[in-house]
Amino acid sequence: MVESPAKIAVAFSGQGAQFPKMGQDLFAEPIVDETFTEAEDLLGYSLREIICNDEEKLNQTQYTQPAIYVLTTAIWRLFQAHFPLRPLAGLGLSLGEYTALTASGALSFAEGVPLIARRGELMQEAVPPGQGKMAAVMNADAELIAEVCRDTSGIVVPANFNTPQQIVIGGEAEAVERASEALKARGVKRVIPLNVSGPFHTPLMADAAKKLAAALDKVDFKTPDFPVITNVTAQVVPPDKIRAMLFRQIQSPVRFSDSLIEITQRKPELLIEIGPGKVIANFARKTIPAIERANISDQASLEKTLAILNEVDHG
């Protein structure tokens, strides 16, 4: 059991965690309704309609990213209303890094919504459908994966270091297929093609990064209220490097397992995942199993997590 509410870290969901009707039972909460209304006024369309009634759009990157960012921010605000907390540190899985920065006060929600919408559009447009691919390599040595990618013709690189047992490769479709076969020939038993809309966090996102830079330049980033660990370096991002790290992040590998390990240096006793699903909690279970985990994605998980925290808070 957690000894102190101060010994808590938070993690924010990324793309891939979405599912139809996610968070729907929280929409009636005033703070959640206000958050969605603010975002929908900025976007000019209804995220709640997409979440509840349009699964096809929900899985399109240009809509997925604003939907997850807004829902996750709304859940964070609701959680804070029940249990005000300044965590030891925070991190997010790719897109979730923007939510972590918003939760920390470094990125305002009013600037974050259009920024995320632009990011989603650029990532979706970066590579024509069918030309890029990603695959999860299971239970393989990181050095072997890197070596095979280097030796494969075409563009293919390690893109997501999710857990010590799961590394995602991405790049040109044919290059990913060649690398997948080469890995199997080297004894890797499981290489799983992923149903994603683009080869994210690879050099194929370079054009998207250049265009995103123009949007990032317009944002007034502040000093975070709590440390935020960036996917790019798996270290706390200095306030004056936030813009540069977000520019690099879109085309750089996500060092998520290293980021989880880094967060343990602050000795948290509980890691709370904020956002739909339990993707990060599952990654944490495989990477930092000694740290207790909780998640908040709906009313039931909110109540369960608050019960844990209130029990600790009242001794």
N, C-alpha and C positions, 0 to 999 in steps of 0.2 A: 504494500500500500504506500502511496505517496505521503511523505512526511510533511511537506509544505507546499501550498499552492504556488509559491515563488519558484519551485523547482520543476517548472513546466516548460516544454518547448512545443511549438505549433508547426504544422505542415499543411500546405494548401494544394488541393487537387489540381491535376493537369488534364490536358486533352486526352481522351480515351476513357475517362471516368464517366462520361455522360451516358444517360439512358432516359427513355421516355418517361415523362411525369416525375423526373427527379426533383425532390424537394417540394412537391406539390402541396403536401399537407402543412407546409409552413407559409404558404402564400397569403393566408388570411392574417398572419401576424402583422401588426401595423408597421413595424420597422422593416420587415421584408417587403411588404407592399410598397412602402415609400422608396426603398432602394430600387426595386424594379421600375417603378413609375419614373423615377429620375433618369434611369438608364434608357428606358423606352422613349422618353422625350428627346434624349440626345441622339438616339439611333434612328428614330422615325418609324420603328416597327415594333411589334409585340413579341418580346422574348418568351413571355408566358404562353402565348399561343403556339409558338414553335415547340417549346418544351412539352406541352400537353398534347398537341394534336398534329405535329408534323415531324415524324421521325426522320424522314429523308433530309429535311433541312437541318435538323439537329445534328446530323452526322456530316454536314458540310462545314469545313474548317471556318469559313467566314462567319458562320452562325454559331458553331460549336464554342469557339473561344469566347465571344461575348456572353454566351449563355452560362458557361462555367464560371467565368470571372464575376459576373453579376450575382449569380446564385451563391457562390462561395463568399463573396463580400457580404451579402445579406445574412448568411448564416453566421459569419464572424460578428457582425453587428448585433445580431440577436443574442448570441452567446455572451458578448460583452455586456449587454443590457442586464443579463441574468447574473453574470459573474465577471465583474471588471478585473482584467488581468493584464499585466505587462510580463510577457513570457521572457524566459532566459534568452531565447533566440527563436528565429523562425526560418523556414525555407519553403520552397515550392517546387513542384515537379514541372519544369519547363514553363508553360503558361502560368502555373501556380506561383512562380517567382514574382510576377507582377502583382498577384493578390497579396503575397507576403509584404511587398513594398507598400501596398495600399494600407494594409492592416497596421504597418509600422508608422504610417504618416508620411512616408517618403514620396508617395505618389498619390495625388488627390483622386478621388473617384470620378470627379467631373472631367479630369484630364485622362484618367485611365480608360474610361469607356470608349471614347473615340480612338484612342491609341490601340487598344486591343482589337477593335473592329478593323482598323487598318492593318494590323499585324496578321489577323486571320485572312483578310483578302489577299495580302501579298504572299503569304505562305501557300494559299490555295492556287494562286496564279503562277507561282514560280516554275513549276514543272508540269507540262501537259499530261493529262491522264494516261496512264499506261507506261510512261517513260521512266518513272521512278518506282522504287520498291524498298520495303524494309522487311527484315526477318529477325526473329528472336533466336539466339544461339544459347542453348541450355547446357549448363554443366561443362563448360569448356574453359581452358586457360586463356586469360586475357592476352597474353603474349602470342599464343598460337593464333588467336583471332586476328590480332593486329598484323601478324606476319602474313597470313593468308590474304588479308585485304590488300596489303602492300604488293603481293606477288600476283594479284589478279588484274588482268587488263581492264581498263575502264575505271569509272569512279565508284568505289565502294569503300566505306570506312566504318569503324565502330562509332555508333551514334548515341546510344543510350547505355550507360552502365547502371542498370537498375538495381541489381543485387550482385553479390559475388558469383551467383549461379546463373544469372541472366544478363546477357549483353546483346543489344540490338544492333545489327548492321544495316546500313542504308546507302542508297546511291542509285546509279543507273540500273534499270530493271535487269538487263542482261548481265551486268557485272555482279549484282547481288546473287543472281542464280548461279553464276560460275563460282563465286566464292562459297555459296552454300554447298555445292557439290564437292568443292575442294575440301571443305571442312569435314564433310562426311567421309571423304576418302582418307582423311587424317585421323579418323576414329571418333569424331563427334556424332553422337547418336540422334540428337534432336535439334533440328533447325526448322523453325516454324514460320512460314510466311505470314505477315501481318496484314490485316485489312485496314490500311491507312490511306489517306488521300494524298500523301506526298512523302518524299524522302527527307523528313525534317532533320535538322541538326547535322546536315552534311554540306559539303561545298556547293551542292546544287541550289542551296538557299542564298548564295552570294548576292544575286541580283535583288532578292527580297530584302536582304540586309541593307544594301545601299539605299533602297527606297524607304525602308523603315527609319534610316538615319535622319531623314528630313522630318519625320514625325517626332522622333525622339528629341530633336533639337528645339522643338517648340514647347517641350514640357519643362516645368519648373520643379525639379526634384529637390526635396528637403532632406535634412538629416533624419535618419530613422530613429524612432523612439526605442527600438530594441534591435539587436544585431540581426541582420539578414544574411544568410549564407547563399552565395551565388552558385548556380550549376556549373559555371564556366571554370572556376578555380577550386571549388569545394572549400572556400574560405569566406569569412565575413567580407562583404563588399564595402569598401570605404565610400563615404558619401560622395566624394568627388569622382568616383569611378562607376557610379550606377549606370549612367548613360552609356559609357563605353562597354560595360559588361552586357547590357541588354542588346547592344549592337552585335557583339560577338556571339551571344547566346543562340541566336536564331540559326547560326551556321556552324556552331561548335558542339562537340559531344556533351551530353548531359551527364555530369559526374555525380549521379544521385547517390549511389552507395557510399562514395567518399564523403558526400555532404552529410549523410546520416551519421557516419562515423565521426565527422568533425563536430557535429552537434553534441555528441557524447562528451566532448572535452569540457563542456559546461556542466556536466553531471546532472542532467535532468532525470527525474524519476518517472515522468509521464510525458509521452508524446501524443498530442491531440491532433488528429487529422481533421481538417475543416473542408467540407465539400462532398460531392456525391461519391458514393461507393467507399471501398476500403483498399484501393490500390496501394496507397502509400503505407497503410498499416501492414499490408501483406509484405511489401518490400522491407519494411522495418523489422518485421518478425524474422526475416531471413538474414538480415544484415546486422541488426543490433538487438538480438533477442532478449537481452537482459533488461531492456527498457520497457516498462509497462506502456501499453498502447490503448487509446480510446479514439473514437471518431464521432463526428457530428455531421449527419447528412439529412436527418429528418427529425420529427418530433420525438420518436421513441429513443433514438440515439442521443438527442439533446438531453432528455430527461435522465437517461442512464449516466451520461457523463457528468451532469450537474449533481447527481446523487453521489457519485464518487468524490467530486470536489467538495461538496458540502460536508460530507462525512469527515474529510481531512480537515476542512476549515474549522469545524466545530469540535475537533479532537476525538 
